[in-house]
Structure formats: structure tokens, C-alpha cells
């Protein structure tokens, strides 16, 4: 647990360092396009590191909670919007770190349980990509229900109403494990025709077709 707390502290400091750089910018007019892209990429890299570490130590739910931290967007305020969102995500990590320090028994049990799961996933017979995709799909409804029913302070979240919502959430979950996910790829043409697949995980050669069952 000490290592987890140390890692969270490092991630918090990295986020603060990025925010400090952004706070030094007085106005959007002073920036070249390259500066904007550079800062956005630094934020995205930091967010990816945090999400991976949260997933590896706490499981998918904490990673998803972090990824869905957001703030109200203000039009034509790119840096303000990103600073506020960065502040909110740093606050999320600080709250998590503080809760671990105050409730070590609860979090110690959870961390131990997740290490056991990660160890199991490292076994050759379990780590196959198709098993990972199957696991994501089999627990997809639990993730959707968690986001729908357990958001703090009634914050906005994704509600699964149609097939596009399913695709968006599934795409986000697949991003935890895979870098090259290609949405709406066309299959090779056979007999003069071809069809579009919802997702192609390129390196693993896995195709995913998404369907949502209508109520009734």
C-alpha cells in the first residue's frame, strides 16, 4: 500500500506541474498552435498514465471514474476549460489518496484482491486478447449500471439509450487494454460486396460487432 500511495503522490505532483505550466499562460492569444498541441498532449499522456495505474491497482471502476471527471465547458476558453478539468482530476486523486490513508484496512483488502486478479490475468491461458474482450463484454452491463446509478451529486454521465452509446462506452473500455482500435472499418470485399464492422482491434485481429437489444 505504501508504494500505491507513493505512486498516487507522484501522479498528483505531475498533474500540478502541468497545471503550473498552464497557469503561467496569460491568454490564449499569446500561444502558437504548437504550444496548444504540446500542452494538450501532455495532459492526455498524464491522463493515460493515471488511468492505467488506477486500473492495475484498483480495477476498471476507479479508472472509469477518473476518466469521467469533467467540468462545465466555457465557450472559447480552451485553457480555462483544461485547467479546471485538470484541477478536478487532481482533486480526484487527492481524495482517493486521503481515503486510502484514513481507511487502510478497506483499501488494503481491495488492493490485495485486485493483485490476485492481475496475477491470474498474467497466466498464458487467461491473458489471450479474446478472453479480455469477452470479459469486458460480459461485465459491460455492470459498468453501464454503475455510471447510470452511482454518479456523485447527480453529475452528468453516459446513459445507454441506443447502439451509439454502447459503442462509445465499449470503445472507452477497450482503450484500457489496446492502443490500435479502429472503429467502423470495412471488411474485405467478397463477391462484389463488403460490410462495415464496428471495431477492429488491429494487432490482435479481433473484430467486434455491437448490437443493442430493444426493450420488449
N, C-alpha and C positions, 0 to 999 in steps of 0.2 A: 504493500500500500504506500510505503514511503516513496518508492520510485514513481508511482502513479501521481502522487501529489507533486513531486518534483517536476514531472513532465507537464502537468497542468500549469504549474508556475512558469515554466519556460514558454509555453504557448501563450499565456496571458501577457508575459513581457514582450513577446514577439508582436502580438496584436497592438500593444501600447506603443511600441516602436514605430509600427506602420502608421498608427493614428497621429503620433507626434510629427512625423514627416508631412502628413496631410494637413495638420493644423498650421504648419508653417506657410502653407499656401494662402495668400491673402484673397485672391479672387480667381475665378475660372479664366478670366481674360488674360491672366499672366502666364497661362500654360500653353505649351505647344501640344499638338496631338500626341506626340510621342510620350510626353510626361503623363498624360491621362492614361494611355495604354499601359505604361510601366506600373503606375500605382494600382490600376485595376488588376493587373496580372499578379502583383504582389499579394493583394487581398485574396484573390482566388487560390493562389498557391497555399497561403496560410489556412484558408477555409478547408482545402482538401486535406492538409496535414491533420488538422483538428478532427475532421470527420473520420479519418482513418484510425486515428488513435482512440477516439471515443468508441468506434465500432469494435476495435480489437480488445479494448479493456472492459467496456460496459455493455456491448451488444448493439444491435441495429437501432433500437428505440432511441437511445440517447443521441446517436449520430443523426437520426432524422429530426429530433427536437432541435438540435443545434442548427441543422440546415434550414429549418423553417422559421428561425428567429428573423423577424423583419420589423420594419418601421414604416410609418406613413410616408409616402413619397411626395416630395415637393417639386413641382414642375420647374425645369430649368435650374436645378440646384444639384448638379451631379456630385460635387464634392461634399456638399452638406448631407445629401442622402446617404452616401457611402460612409461618411464619418459617423452618422447616427446609427447606421446598421452595424458598423464595426464596434461602436460603444455597446450596443445591445448584446452582441455576441461575446464580447469580453466580459460583460456583466454575467452572462450565462455561465461562462467558465469559472468566474469568481464565486458565484453562488454554488456551483457544483463542488468546487474545491472546499469551500466553507462547510458545506453539508457533510462531506466526507470526514472532515476533521472533527465535526461535532457528533457524528453518528458512525464511528469506526466499525462497530460490530455489524451493522446492516450492510455497509458498503464492502466490508471485508468478505462477508458471505457471498455477495453478488459478484465481486471480482474473482473469488475463488471458483465459483460456479462457471463464470464465463471463460476462465482459463482452461477448465476441464473441457468445455465445448470447443475452444480453439485447438486444444490438443487433439481432440477427436477429428476435427476437420483437417488436421495436418496429415492424417493417415492416408496413404495412397488410394485405398478403396473408397474413401469418403470425399476426397478433395477434387474429384473429377468435376469439370465445369458443368456437366449436365446435372449432377447432383446439387450443385449450388443453385442453378436456375430452378430446379424442381423445388428446392427448399424455399426459395424466395416466393415462388408462385403458390406453394401450399400454405404459406403464412401471410400472404398478401392481404387477405380479409382482416387479419388481426391488426396489421399496420393501419389499414384504412379506418378501422373502427377506433383505434387509438387516436388518430388525428381528428376524427369526427367528434368523439365524445369526451376527450380528455384534454382539450386545449385550455391553458390557464387564462382566466379572466375573459373568457369568451372571445379570444382572438380569432381572426380570420384564418382559415386553413383550406386545404383542398377537400372538397366533398365529391365523392364518386357518384356522379349522376349519369354519365354516358361513357362510351368507349374511349373518347379522347382523354377523359380524366384517368381512366385505367392506364392508358398508355403513358401519360405524363408521370404518374406515380411509379409505375413499373420501371420506366427509364431511369428515374432518380435512384431507385433501389439497385438496379444493375450497375450504376456508376460506382457503387461501393467496391465492386469486385473487378470491373472491366473498364478499360480505357477507350477501346475502339468499338463503340456501339453505333450502328448505322441504321437510323430509322427510315422507314418507307423505301427500302431497297427493292429493285425489280429483280425477279428471278430470271434465269436464262430463258430465252425463247425456245419453245418446243412446238413443232407443228404450226408455226406461224403465230403463236400467241404466247403471252407471258403474264405473270401476275405480280402484284406488289405484296411484299411481306412487311410486317410491322417493324420488326427489329432483326438485324443481322449482327451477331457478335463475331466479328471478322476472324480474329485469330483462332478462336475455338470452333469456328464453323458451325455455330448454332443459330438456327432460325426460330424466331418466336412470333406466333400469330396470336393476336389479342382479340378476344370476344367477350362481350358482357351480356349475360343472360337478362332478358327483360323480366320484370315482375309479372306474376300472373300464373 
